[in-house]
């Protein structure tokens, strides 16, 4: 599609093809970085969830132990 629209403005068709290929490679690089970042964020969220629920269990256990010691 880019080639169709630019053919009247750029006389060197090879230049257009090189530019389109370069844009495709850059797009793939961006997608790859985004996939990597997304996986990293997902791992960090999982770690945060795990730490949160561990802290909740610890707090609950401490409260239970305190209630038992009060009796």
C-alpha positions, -999 to +999 in steps of 0.1 A: +000+000+000+029+023+008+044+015-025+012+024-043+009+058-027+046+068-029+053+056-065+043+090-079+065+109-055+097+088-054+112+079-087+135+052-073+113+022-065+142+004-049+144+031-023+107+026-015+112-011-011+142-007+011+123+018+033+093-005+036+116-035+046+134-013+071+100-002+086+089-038+088+121-048+107+117-019+130+080-028+136+091-064+145+117-051+169+091-029+186+068-059+189+095-081+203+105-055+229+068-051+238+064-088+242+095-090+264+082-061+285+048-076+289+062-109+301+084-091+326+054-071+339+034-103+341+062-119+362+064-089+384+026-089+390+027-126+399+055-119+424+036-090+439+004-111+442+024-139+458+040-115+483+007-099+490-011-131+498+019-143+518+017-111+539-021-115+543-016-151+555+012-140+579-010-112+593-039-136+597-017-161+615-004-134+638-039-122+646-050-158+653-020-164+676-028-131+694-064-141+699-054-175+713-029-160+736-056-136+749-077-164+761 
